[in-house]
């Protein structure tokens, strides 16, 4: 049985006036999408992309969430995390590994500069479009004891 145009028009009126139908902008979904804090960057073939975070307190958390946007063969990108001491010494905190996407966090052991590195040097021809979010969360302060 096929619906006529008049039937479809009547149904659309029912749904539009239904108390169960809430448009996305009213529900707040559009605001969430606009303010989701994700960034996109194109990482050319043979290159790296870095985000440097300055961490003021020990026991802060560095959190990340990333994925690749394009759908190509060998859709992965290298990722690692390193610490740069005030003397310039680099300490690998999270070893290099290739991911399609990843979400994680790291509890800092030292205050200072941390570098998140996305590595596309293994790719000769394909750039990767990286969608990412990075944050540094300071430690929770314990309430003072009386």
N, C-alpha and C positions, 0 to 999 in steps of 0.2 A: 504494500500500500504506500503510495507516494503522497506527500503533503503538497497542498497547493500554496501559492504565494500568500493567499489570505490566511491560511493556517499558520505559516511561518511568521507572518506579521503579528498574529495574535499571540503566538508563543513568545516572541521577543518582548512584547509588552508585559507578559506575565513575569518573565525573568528579570526584566529591568525594574519592576516594582516589587520584586520578592524581597522579604526581609533577610533571606539567606544569601543573597547576591551582594557582595561588597566589592566595588571596584578597587583595583590595585592601589590607586592613588589615595583612596580613603583609608585603606588598611595600612598604609605606610610602606608598602613594598617598594614604591618608586623612590622614596627617600633613602631607604636602605641601599638600593642599587646605586644611587648617586654618591652616597657617602661611605662606601664600603672600604675606602682607604687602599685599595689595590692599585698598583701602578703597572703599566706595560712598557716594556723596552725590547727593542730588537737587538739581539746579540749576533753580530756578523760571524760568518764561518771563520774559524781560525782565531777568534778573539775571546776575551773574557769581559765580564761585567762585575763590578765590585760595589758593595755598600759598606761604608765604614761607620761604626757606632762608637761613640765615646761613652764608656760606662764609668760612673762615678763611685759606685758602691759594690763591694764584694757581695755575693749571693743575689745579685740581680739576675733576671732571666732575659736572655735574648730569644725571641720567638720569631719563627718564620713560617710562611705558607706560600708555596709557589707551584705553578703548573705551566706547561707549555701550551700555547694557543693553537698553533697550526697542526694539521694532521699529515705528517710525512713519515716515510720509512725511517727507522732509527731515530724516533722522536725521544731523545733523551739529552740531558745536559749535565755536565759535571758540577758538583757542589762541594764546597769545603768551607771550614771556618778556622780562622787563625787569629792569634793574639799578637800584637806588636808591643813589646816592652818599651819603656821610655828610652832605653839605650839603642833601640832599633832592631833588637833581636826578634825574630819571628818564631812563634811556637804554634805548631799545628794542633788545634783543639779538636777538630772533627775532620777525619781524613777524607780525601777526595773519593767520591763515589758518583756514579751516573744514575740519574733519576728521570722518570717521566714527570713526576710531581712528588712533593714531600711537604710534610707539616711536622714541625718539631720545635724543641726548645733546648736551651743549654743554660745551666746555672754557672755563672761566672765565678772563677776562683781568684781573680785579681781585678782591681780597677785598672782602667786604661782603654786602649783602642782595640776594638775587635773588627775583623774584616770578614764579611760574607762574600764568597767568590763563586760566581757561576761561570763555568768554563766550557766554551764551545770550540776549543782548539782541536778536538778530535774530528770535527766536521770540516771537510774540504770544500764543499759546495753549498751547504744549506745554512741559512741564518735561522735562528730560533727566536720566536716571539715569546718572551717570558712575562708571565703575569705573576706579580709577587706582592707580598706585604711583609714588612719587618718591623719589629717593635722591641724596645728595651723596657722591661718592667722592673722598677726598683724593688728592693726587698721590703717585706711587710714589717713595719716597726712594731715591736712588742709594746703593749701598754705598760706604763711605769707602775712599779709595785710600791704600795704605801708602806 
